Amino acid sequence: MTIADHSMGIEPCDTLFLVNPNANEGKARKIWEKLSQKIYTGAPGLNEMHTIRCVVTQSSEEAISTCRDAVNTGVKKVIAVGGDGTIHTVIHGLISNGDLTNPEIEFGIMPLGNCNDFSLNLNLKTKSLSEALEQLASGPTKPVDIGRVTYTRSNGDLGDEFFLNMVSIGLSAEVANELNTKKKKFTTFNYLKSLKKVWKDYHPPEILFNFDQGATEQFQCSVKTAVIANGCFSCDGWKLAPDALLDDRLFDITVIEKMKLNDILTLKGKTKKGSFVHNEGVTTLTANKIRVSSPDQRNLTVEINGYTPGSLPATFEFLPNQLKVITG
């Protein structure tokens, strides 16, 4: 086994660790320092990874380009070290021309971010860093669908993003904007605090959902918030799409229509469990391709892992191939 760190260009390797040192307000860097020592000293199972390269990235662009270089030189396993934002960034380096560049590459996660919602879908719970490394070295893989959202940029052009977990529209996207503006962590406390503030000036828009191959062809309503989900969890462990499966080629759509602010605040426990979807004013649907638009042409933001790249209209679909994700 050989190891390289902080490489400017990627030489051929079997396993690539891509580290976001800024994840969880820099706490990931401190944990990574301990973790890298275990890699250097040969933690159990690491010999199965053969040639390992560890790159501490300084930007999203560097993470994506480094990942693409590794894919093009035959990497077998890519590990994202960080949270949901890091995962979102790294998967873009695995994709080219609208699909996975190499569907045989395994994708692993070391969940060291402030928000690790996608990891909850995989039951990635470990007792120690050594155990986490062993899981990444020899753990089983699960096929996971990759969503693609094509949205509208501020200049009217189309853009696209790929995602593993979920996308939100409406109030939740506005809350994300508020948290980003104030540079607040995405915790349950901060989310609820920002929700109270955003709620005062929020007027629920009419949103039209057009579906392909679903139980319903079209659905329109006044929306407080909506999620288009591949995974179950968001907002620091809330089950916003409790029946979502990562590999069924279906998006689970949860639409909250009529709830009052106090109703949402008192639903926190039910939201954690996912049972809130049975309440009046909540609609759930499934489809494998969706077009979402605003009939009155309102500029409604699309949010992915706290990132707000554009607005409606937007189309959601799956990539042809599934990603092999290492599970616990």
N, C-alpha and C positions, 0 to 999 in steps of 0.2 A: 504494500500500500504506500502510495506517495501523496503528499499533500502540498498544495501551494496556496498562498493567501495574497489578497490585494493584487491580483494580476490585472494588468491593463488590457491584455488580450487573452483570449482563452485558448490554451493548448488542449489537445484531445484529453478527455477524462471520462470516467464512467459515471461519477456522481458530482453534481455541482450544488453547493450551498450558496444561495443568494440571500444576503443578510441586509435587512433594513435597520441600520443602527439607530434611527430616529423613532422607531416604533415604540408606542407606549411612552411617549415623551422622553425617549432616550434610555429607558429602563432595559430595553432589549439589548442595547450595547453591553451593559454590565453582565447580563445573563449570558450573552454570547461569549464574553471573555472566559467564563467558566466552562461553557460548552466546548469552545474551541480547544481548551486544554485537554478535555477528554478525547477529542478527536486526535489531537497530536500524540497522546499517550496510548491510543488504540483501545477505545472502549469496546466491550463485547459486541460482536456482530459486525464491526466496521470493516473487518477484512473482506467481508462479502461485497463491500462497495468498491474494492480494488483502488483505482486511482481517484482521489478526491481533490476537488478544488473548492476553496472557500473565497468568496468575493464579497467584501463589505462595500455596498453600493452607496453612492452619494446622491443619486437622483433616480426618478422613475425611468428616465430615458436610458440611463446606464444599465439599470436592471434588465430592461427589455432587450437592449442590444447585446449585453453579455449573454443572456439566455439564448438569443438567436444564434450567436456565434457558437455556443456549446452544442446546440441542436444540429447545426451544420457540420460540426466536427465529430458527431457520433455519440453524444452523451446518452446514457441509459436512464439516468434518474436525476430529476431536478427537485431540490428542496427549497421551499420559501420559508425564510426565518423572519417572522413578523406577524402582523394581524391581517384582518380582512382586506385592508388597503394594499398590503404587500402581495397577498394572493392575487388580487385583482390585477395588479401591475404585472406580475410574473407570468400569468397565463397568456398575456398578450405576446410574450416572447416565444411561446410554444405554437403560435398560430401564424399562418401565412396563406394568402389567397383564399381566405374564407374557410379554412379548415385546419386541423392539426397538421403541422409539418411532418411529424412522425408519430402516428398513433400508438407506437410501441413504447414510447418513453413513459416512465412512471413519475408521478408527481407527488411529492411529500410536503408536509407542513409541520413546522415547528412553531406552535401558536404562542407567540410572545408579544402580541399586540395589545392595545387597549381594548379593542373589540375583536373577539374570536368567534363570531357567530357561525361562520361556515364550518369551523372545526367541531362545533357541537353536533352537527349533522353526522359526523364521522365517529363520534364518541372518542375523541382523542384526549383521553385522560391518562396521565402517567404519574407514577410515584416519584420518579427521579429523572434527571437529565440522561443518565446512562440508559434507563429503560426507554426513554424517548428515542435515543439514537438506535437502540436495538430494534425498536419497532420500525424505524425508517429503513434500517438495513435489511430486515427480513420479514416485515409485516405483509399481510395479504393486500391485494388491491381490489378496488371496487370501481366498476365503470360508472362514470358521472357524466351526465349531459352538460353541454356547454351552451348557454344562451347567447344570442346575439341581438342587441337592440340597435336599430337604425333610427336615429333621432334627427331633429332639426337644429342646426346651429343658429347663432344669433344673426348671422348674415344671410340666412335662408338656405345655405348649403346643407347637404346631408352628411352626418358623421355616424360612426358606429363604435360600439364597445362590446366586449365579450364579458360574460359573468357566469359564476357558478351558483350564486345564492339567490338574490332577488333584487328587484328594481321597484322603487316607489314613485308615486305620483300624487300630487295634492298637498295636503297639510304636512305630511311627513317630509316631503321634499323641501317645503318652506322652512320647517324646523331645522333641517340639515343646513340650509343656507344661513340661518340665524347662528347655529353653532359654529359654522366655519368663519363667519364674519367676526364673532367674538373669540375665535380660536379656543373653543371649549372642547374638552374630551367628550366622546360619545358614550356617556354613562347614562344609566336609567334616571338618576337624579337630574343631570343637566338636560336630558331630553324632556322630562316632564316640566322643568322650569321654563325652558324655551317654548314648549308647547303652549303654556299658559299665556306667554307674551304674544306669540304669533296668532293665537286664536282670536284675539280682540279685533284684528283687521282682516280676518280671513272670511271670504265669501265663497261658499262651496260652488264650484263650477259644474256645468253640465259636461259630462264626458261620455263619449261614444266608444264602445268596444265592439269591434268586428272580429269574428272568430272563424277559423278554418278547422274542420274536423273536430268540433266540440259538440256538446249537447245543445248549445244555444248558438245561433248564427249571429245575433246582434243583441246588444244590451246597452241601454242608455239610462243614466240617472244623475242626480246631483250628488257629487262625491266629496265627502270630508277627506278621506284618504283611500288609496288603493295600492296594493302590491301585486306584482307579477312575479311569481316565485318558482324557483327550481328546488330550493331548500326550505326548511321550516322556520329558521330562526333569524331574528333581526333585533335591533335596538337593545343590544346587550342581553340576549337570551330570551326575548319574547317570541312565543310561537305564533307568528302572524299568519302562517299557512300550515296548520297542524297536520294536514294530510299529504303534504308535498313529499314526493319521492325523487331522489336524485337521478334515477335511471329509467323512468317510465315514459320519457319523451313527451311529457305533458307539463305545461305551466299551470300552477294553481293560482287562481286570481281571488284575492280577498278584497271586497269593496265595502267600506264603511260609509253609510249614507246619512243616517239621521241622528246619530248620537250627540248628546250635549257634552260639554266639557267635563262636568262632574261625573257623567257616566263613564267616560274614558279613564278618568283618574281613579275611579273606584273599581275599574276592571283590571287593575294591574295584576292581581293574583290570577284571574281568569286568563289574562293575556299570556302570562308565563306558561300556563298549562295548555292554552289554545282553545279552551272551551267557550271563549267569547264569541266564536263564529256562529254559535247557535242563538245568539241574542237577536232581538228585533232590530232591524236597521243594518244588518250585516248580510251580505250576499257572497256566496262562494261559487266559482265556476272553474272549468278546466278547458284547455285547448292547446294544440301544439303550434299554432301560429295565430298571432293577434295583431290587429292594427288599432291603435288608440289615438283618438283625436278629440279636439275641442270644437263642438258645433258652432260656438259663438266666437271662435278664433282667439280665445284667451291664451296668453303666453304662459303655459303651465310647465313647470320644471320637471325634468326627469332626474332621479337621484339613484346613484349606485354606490353603496358603501361610503356614504357621506360625500361623494363626488357628484357634482351637478354639471354635466358636460353640455346639456342642451335642453330642448323642450319638445312638446308635442307639435305636430303629429309624430308618432313613433311606431315602428313595427318590431315585433318580437318573434324570433324563430330559433331553431336549434341548428348547430353545426352538424354535418353528416356523421362525424366520428365522435365517440365518447372518450373522455380522458380517464386514464388508469390512475386512480388516486389511492395512495397507501393509507390504510385504515388502522385503527387500534385493535 
